[in-house]
Amino acid sequence: MSARFPVARPRRLRRSPALRRMVAGTRVHPADLILPAFVKEGIAEPQPVASMPGVVQHTRDSLRKAAHEAAQAGVGGLILFGIPAVKDARGSAADDPDGILQVALREVNAEVGDAVVVMADTCLDEFTDHGHCGILTSSGDVDNDATLERYASIAVAQAAAGSQMVAPSGMMDGQVGAIRAALDGAGHGDVPILAYTAKYASAFFGPFREAAECAPQFGDRSTHQQDPAGPLEEALRELRLDLAEGADAVMVKPAMAYLDVITRFRDEADVPVAAYQVSGEYAMIEAAAGNGWVDRDRTIMESLVAIKRAGADLILTYWATEVARRL
């Protein structure tokens, strides 16, 4: 340090809004934000998600409207989650060319694909009748390698429907490599993979499972999602594996409880790092604000700044459009 108090006074650079804005070390830009959106087959009107005030299950029409609003606000991307009318054990609707997610991808990409990156969640839990992320064995366990075949087929179907990026979220071993080989083999070598690299078996996912209608009918996902108490080295091992398999970007999910993991990923990775501000994080802030316990707008921005400061290049957040407008 070149000076000490009273010569050194850090408060000098904080004494006006203009000064604080000029020297801000962390900035959130609209293009950094990705809006998660749910589209449900067979509904006539958007359906509010009770545990996530302001979030809905979209119709195809309302999804297009939301996509236009996000694009006009400068949001960087949209990630779509499909909820089919009919589910089965293998999640057949997930790679059906006429399934709700593929239809929505074609429509949204055709309308706003030049302005935002339209991408898809590449998983099975929204499509299976048992609610798990993969194919089950006779004993009810998730069969890793059989599930990889399904993920590969889903990714190809999504790319064929116009998805500009695929995002495998099931935490199966080898999922990035299997999807990369399938995309390349099907002529979609230019479609990047955003890997859910460190996805934890988190209690913060609760409201999402209402929105996506994907709660497991039995058991949980602890055998494939990471243990919140697991060592940081486990997350870094997943990072190295995903990068070796060809991930174009990597993700930490949830965000706020795993800022340390985001920071280490940013230190280690040579690709963009994303963080998912998940449904439970959203619901807690909305609930506290609704009760007058916190300043809603300030809390939202502070949470996003914290995620950005930890090292995230991209942030998936349900407030993407609102915050982009504000910025």
C-alpha positions as CSV (number, residue, x, y, z in Angstrom):
1,M,0.0,0.0,0.0
2,S,1.4,3.4,-1.0
3,A,-0.5,5.4,1.6
4,R,-2.2,5.0,5.0
5,F,-5.1,6.8,6.7
6,P,-5.6,9.7,6.9
7,V,-4.0,10.2,3.4
8,A,-5.6,7.0,2.1
9,R,-9.4,7.3,2.1
10,P,-11.2,4.7,0.0
11,R,-14.5,6.5,0.6
12,R,-13.4,9.2,-1.8
13,L,-14.4,6.9,-4.7
14,R,-17.8,6.1,-3.2
15,R,-19.2,9.6,-2.5
16,S,-21.4,10.0,-5.6
17,P,-23.4,7.7,-7.9
18,A,-21.3,8.8,-10.8
19,L,-18.1,8.0,-9.1
20,R,-19.3,4.6,-8.0
21,R,-20.6,3.8,-11.5
22,M,-17.3,4.9,-13.1
23,V,-15.1,2.6,-10.9
24,A,-17.5,-0.3,-10.6
25,G,-15.5,-3.5,-11.1
26,T,-18.4,-5.7,-11.8
27,R,-20.9,-5.0,-14.5
28,V,-23.9,-7.1,-15.7
29,H,-24.8,-6.6,-19.3
30,P,-28.1,-7.7,-21.0
31,A,-26.2,-10.0,-23.3
32,D,-24.8,-11.9,-20.3
33,L,-28.4,-13.1,-19.4
34,I,-30.2,-16.2,-20.5
35,L,-33.9,-16.6,-19.9
36,P,-35.3,-20.0,-19.0
37,A,-38.8,-20.6,-20.4
38,F,-41.3,-23.4,-20.0
39,V,-43.7,-24.3,-22.9
40,K,-46.5,-26.8,-22.2
41,E,-48.4,-28.8,-24.8
42,G,-52.2,-28.6,-24.9
43,I,-53.0,-25.5,-22.9
44,A,-55.0,-22.5,-24.2
45,E,-53.6,-19.9,-21.8
46,P,-50.4,-19.4,-19.9
47,Q,-50.5,-21.2,-16.6
48,P,-48.9,-19.3,-13.6
49,V,-46.4,-21.3,-11.5
50,A,-47.6,-20.8,-7.9
51,S,-44.2,-21.1,-6.3
52,M,-42.5,-18.7,-8.8
53,P,-44.5,-15.5,-9.0
54,G,-44.3,-14.0,-12.4
55,V,-43.3,-17.2,-14.1
56,V,-45.7,-19.2,-16.3
57,Q,-45.9,-22.4,-18.3
58,H,-46.2,-20.9,-21.8
59,T,-48.4,-21.7,-24.7
60,R,-46.7,-21.6,-28.0
61,D,-48.1,-18.2,-28.7
62,S,-47.2,-16.7,-25.4
63,L,-43.7,-18.2,-25.7
64,R,-43.2,-16.4,-28.9
65,K,-44.3,-13.1,-27.3
66,A,-41.9,-13.7,-24.4
67,A,-39.1,-14.4,-26.8
68,H,-39.8,-11.1,-28.7
69,E,-39.8,-9.2,-25.4
70,A,-36.5,-10.8,-24.4
71,A,-34.9,-10.0,-27.7
72,Q,-36.1,-6.4,-27.6
73,A,-34.6,-6.0,-24.2
74,G,-31.2,-7.3,-25.4
75,V,-31.2,-10.6,-23.5
76,G,-28.4,-12.9,-24.8
77,G,-30.3,-16.2,-25.0
78,L,-33.3,-18.3,-24.2
79,I,-33.3,-21.9,-22.9
80,L,-36.5,-23.8,-23.5
81,F,-38.0,-26.6,-21.4
82,G,-40.8,-28.6,-22.9
83,I,-43.7,-30.2,-21.1
84,P,-45.5,-32.8,-23.3
85,A,-49.1,-33.9,-23.0
86,V,-48.1,-37.6,-22.9
87,K,-45.2,-39.0,-21.0
88,D,-43.7,-42.6,-21.0
89,A,-40.9,-44.5,-19.5
90,R,-38.3,-43.6,-22.2
91,G,-39.4,-40.0,-22.7
92,S,-40.4,-40.6,-26.3
93,A,-41.6,-37.0,-26.8
94,A,-38.2,-35.6,-26.0
95,D,-36.8,-36.4,-29.5
96,D,-40.1,-36.5,-31.4
97,P,-39.7,-34.0,-34.3
98,D,-43.4,-33.0,-33.7
99,G,-42.9,-32.9,-29.9
100,I,-43.7,-29.7,-28.1
101,L,-40.0,-28.8,-27.5
102,Q,-39.0,-29.3,-31.1
103,V,-42.0,-27.4,-32.4
104,A,-41.3,-24.5,-30.0
105,L,-37.6,-24.4,-31.0
106,R,-38.6,-24.1,-34.7
107,E,-41.0,-21.4,-34.0
108,V,-38.9,-19.3,-31.6
109,N,-35.8,-19.7,-33.6
110,A,-37.6,-18.6,-36.8
111,E,-38.8,-15.5,-35.2
112,V,-36.0,-14.3,-32.9
113,G,-33.0,-16.6,-33.7
114,D,-31.1,-13.7,-35.4
115,A,-31.3,-11.6,-32.2
116,V,-30.8,-14.1,-29.4
117,V,-29.3,-17.6,-29.0
118,V,-32.2,-20.1,-28.8
119,M,-31.2,-23.2,-27.0
120,A,-32.7,-26.3,-25.4
121,D,-32.4,-28.2,-22.2
122,T,-31.2,-31.7,-23.3
123,C,-32.6,-34.1,-20.7
124,L,-35.4,-36.6,-20.1
125,D,-37.0,-35.7,-16.7
126,E,-39.7,-33.4,-18.2
127,F,-40.7,-36.2,-20.6
128,T,-40.6,-39.4,-18.5
129,D,-43.6,-40.7,-16.6
130,H,-41.3,-41.5,-13.6
131,G,-39.7,-38.1,-13.5
132,H,-36.1,-39.3,-13.6
133,C,-33.4,-38.0,-15.9
134,G,-32.8,-41.2,-17.8
135,I,-33.7,-44.7,-18.7
136,L,-34.4,-46.9,-15.7
137,T,-33.2,-50.5,-15.0
138,S,-35.5,-53.2,-13.7
139,S,-34.4,-52.3,-10.2
140,G,-35.3,-48.6,-10.7
141,D,-31.8,-47.2,-11.0
142,V,-30.8,-44.8,-13.8
143,D,-28.9,-46.7,-16.5
144,N,-26.1,-44.3,-17.4
145,D,-25.1,-45.7,-20.8
146,A,-28.6,-46.4,-22.0
147,T,-29.5,-42.8,-21.1
148,L,-26.5,-41.6,-23.2
149,E,-28.2,-43.0,-26.3
150,R,-31.3,-41.1,-25.6
151,Y,-29.5,-37.9,-24.9
152,A,-27.6,-38.2,-28.2
153,S,-30.9,-38.7,-30.1
154,I,-32.5,-35.8,-28.3
155,A,-29.6,-33.4,-29.0
156,V,-29.8,-34.3,-32.7
157,A,-33.6,-33.7,-32.8
158,Q,-33.1,-30.3,-31.1
159,A,-30.4,-29.3,-33.5
160,A,-32.5,-30.3,-36.4
161,A,-35.3,-28.2,-35.0
162,G,-33.0,-25.2,-35.0
163,S,-31.6,-25.1,-31.5
164,Q,-28.5,-23.0,-31.7
165,M,-27.0,-24.7,-28.6
166,V,-27.8,-27.8,-26.6
167,A,-27.5,-28.0,-22.8
168,P,-27.3,-31.5,-21.3
169,S,-28.4,-31.3,-17.7
170,G,-28.8,-34.9,-16.6
171,M,-25.2,-35.3,-15.1
172,M,-24.7,-38.7,-16.8
173,D,-21.0,-39.7,-17.1
174,G,-19.9,-39.2,-20.7
175,Q,-22.9,-37.1,-21.8
176,V,-20.9,-34.4,-23.5
177,G,-18.8,-36.8,-25.5
178,A,-21.9,-38.9,-26.6
179,I,-23.7,-35.7,-27.7
180,R,-20.7,-34.3,-29.5
181,A,-20.2,-37.5,-31.5
182,A,-23.9,-37.6,-32.3
183,L,-24.2,-34.0,-33.4
184,D,-21.0,-34.3,-35.5
185,G,-22.2,-37.5,-37.1
186,A,-25.6,-36.0,-38.0
187,G,-24.1,-32.9,-39.7
188,H,-24.5,-30.6,-36.8
189,G,-20.9,-30.1,-36.0
190,D,-21.4,-26.3,-35.6
191,V,-23.9,-26.6,-32.7
192,P,-22.1,-25.9,-29.4
193,I,-22.7,-27.7,-26.1
194,L,-23.4,-25.8,-22.9
195,A,-22.6,-28.5,-20.3
196,Y,-24.3,-28.7,-16.9
197,T,-20.9,-29.5,-15.4
198,A,-21.4,-29.1,-11.7
199,K,-25.1,-29.6,-11.0
200,Y,-25.8,-30.3,-7.4
201,A,-28.6,-32.4,-5.8
202,S,-30.0,-29.2,-4.4
203,A,-33.1,-28.3,-2.3
204,F,-33.2,-25.1,-4.3
205,F,-34.7,-26.9,-7.3
206,G,-38.1,-27.4,-5.7
207,P,-40.1,-24.7,-7.6
208,F,-38.6,-25.8,-10.9
209,R,-40.1,-29.2,-10.6
210,E,-43.5,-27.7,-10.3
211,A,-42.9,-25.5,-13.4
212,A,-41.5,-28.3,-15.5
213,E,-43.7,-31.0,-14.0
214,C,-40.7,-33.3,-13.5
215,A,-40.6,-34.3,-9.8
216,P,-39.3,-37.9,-9.4
217,Q,-42.1,-40.3,-8.7
218,F,-39.8,-42.2,-6.3
219,G,-36.3,-41.7,-4.9
220,D,-34.2,-38.7,-5.8
221,R,-31.3,-37.7,-8.1
222,S,-28.4,-38.1,-5.6
223,T,-26.8,-40.9,-7.6
224,H,-26.0,-38.6,-10.5
225,Q,-26.2,-35.0,-9.3
226,Q,-23.3,-33.8,-7.1
227,D,-23.4,-33.9,-3.3
228,P,-23.6,-30.4,-1.9
229,A,-21.1,-31.5,0.7
230,G,-18.8,-33.1,-1.8
231,P,-15.2,-31.9,-2.2
232,L,-14.5,-29.1,-4.6
233,E,-12.1,-31.4,-6.4
234,E,-15.1,-33.5,-7.6
235,A,-16.5,-30.4,-9.4
236,L,-13.1,-29.7,-10.9
237,R,-12.9,-33.3,-12.1
238,E,-16.3,-33.0,-13.8
239,L,-15.0,-29.8,-15.4
240,R,-11.9,-31.5,-16.8
241,L,-13.9,-34.4,-18.1
242,D,-16.5,-32.1,-19.9
243,L,-13.8,-30.0,-21.4
244,A,-11.9,-33.1,-22.6
245,E,-15.2,-34.4,-24.2
246,G,-15.7,-31.2,-26.1
247,A,-17.9,-28.8,-24.0
248,D,-18.0,-25.4,-25.5
249,A,-19.2,-23.8,-22.3
250,V,-19.7,-25.1,-18.8
251,M,-22.3,-24.4,-16.0
252,V,-22.6,-24.4,-12.3
253,K,-26.1,-24.9,-10.9
254,P,-27.3,-23.5,-8.5
255,A,-25.5,-20.2,-8.4
256,M,-25.7,-18.4,-5.0
257,A,-24.8,-21.3,-2.8
258,Y,-21.9,-22.3,-5.1
259,L,-20.1,-19.1,-5.8
260,D,-16.8,-20.7,-4.8
261,V,-17.3,-23.3,-7.5
262,I,-18.0,-20.6,-10.1
263,T,-14.8,-18.9,-9.1
264,R,-12.7,-22.1,-9.5
265,F,-14.3,-22.9,-12.8
266,R,-13.4,-19.4,-14.1
267,D,-9.9,-19.9,-12.9
268,E,-9.6,-23.3,-14.5
269,A,-11.7,-23.2,-17.7
270,D,-10.7,-21.7,-21.1
271,V,-14.4,-21.6,-22.2
272,P,-17.3,-19.4,-21.0
273,V,-18.6,-20.2,-17.5
274,A,-22.4,-20.0,-16.9
275,A,-24.3,-20.1,-13.7
276,Y,-27.9,-20.9,-13.2
277,Q,-29.8,-18.7,-10.7
278,V,-32.3,-21.4,-10.0
279,S,-36.0,-21.5,-9.1
280,G,-35.5,-21.6,-5.3
281,E,-33.2,-18.5,-5.4
282,Y,-35.9,-16.7,-7.5
283,A,-38.7,-17.8,-5.2
284,M,-37.0,-16.8,-2.0
285,I,-36.3,-13.3,-3.2
286,E,-39.8,-12.9,-4.6
287,A,-41.4,-14.2,-1.4
288,A,-39.3,-12.0,0.8
289,A,-40.0,-9.0,-1.4
290,G,-43.7,-9.8,-1.4
291,N,-43.7,-9.6,2.4
292,G,-41.9,-6.3,2.4
293,W,-38.8,-7.9,4.0
294,V,-36.3,-6.9,1.3
295,D,-36.1,-4.3,-1.4
296,R,-36.9,-6.4,-4.5
297,D,-35.0,-4.6,-7.2
298,R,-31.9,-4.0,-5.2
299,T,-31.8,-7.6,-4.0
300,I,-32.2,-9.0,-7.5
301,M,-29.4,-6.8,-8.8
302,E,-27.1,-7.6,-5.8
303,S,-27.6,-11.3,-6.4
304,L,-26.7,-11.0,-10.0
305,V,-23.7,-8.9,-9.3
306,A,-22.5,-11.4,-6.8
307,I,-22.7,-14.2,-9.4
308,K,-21.0,-12.1,-12.0
309,R,-18.2,-11.1,-9.5
310,A,-17.6,-14.7,-8.7
311,G,-16.7,-15.3,-12.3
312,A,-19.8,-16.2,-14.3
313,D,-19.7,-15.0,-17.9
314,L,-23.3,-16.0,-18.4
315,I,-26.2,-16.1,-16.0
316,L,-29.4,-18.0,-16.4
317,T,-32.1,-16.1,-14.5
318,Y,-35.9,-15.9,-14.6
319,W,-35.5,-12.1,-14.3
320,A,-33.5,-11.9,-17.5
321,T,-35.9,-9.7,-19.5
322,E,-36.8,-7.5,-16.6
323,V,-33.2,-6.9,-15.6
324,A,-32.1,-6.4,-19.2
325,R,-34.7,-3.6,-19.6
326,R,-33.5,-2.0,-16.4
327,L,-29.9,-2.1,-17.6
